[in-house]
Amino acid sequence: LEKLNVDIIEAGFAAASPDDFNAIDRISQTIKNSRICSLARAIDKDIKVAGEAIAKAKMNRIHTFIATSPIHME
């Protein structure tokens, strides 16, 4: 994706699992020309974990979302 000049790469959902966190962390250390994102629910824990996962990225951001459907809110 970086070679295709994608400006923002959403690398995963860090709070979903240790594997997702580790993948985002590794991607953050490798990619230099694209902004690396982690997805996070709009709750403190997810945002904190997302921030830790993307901390080593040259450019980073957190994409947040709020559940709106009954199944996701459950």
Secondary structure, DSSP 4 states (H G I P E B T S, - for coil): -TTTT-SEEE---GGG-HHHHHHHHHHHHH-SSSEEEEEEESSHHHHHHHHHHTTT-SSEEEEEE---SHHHH-
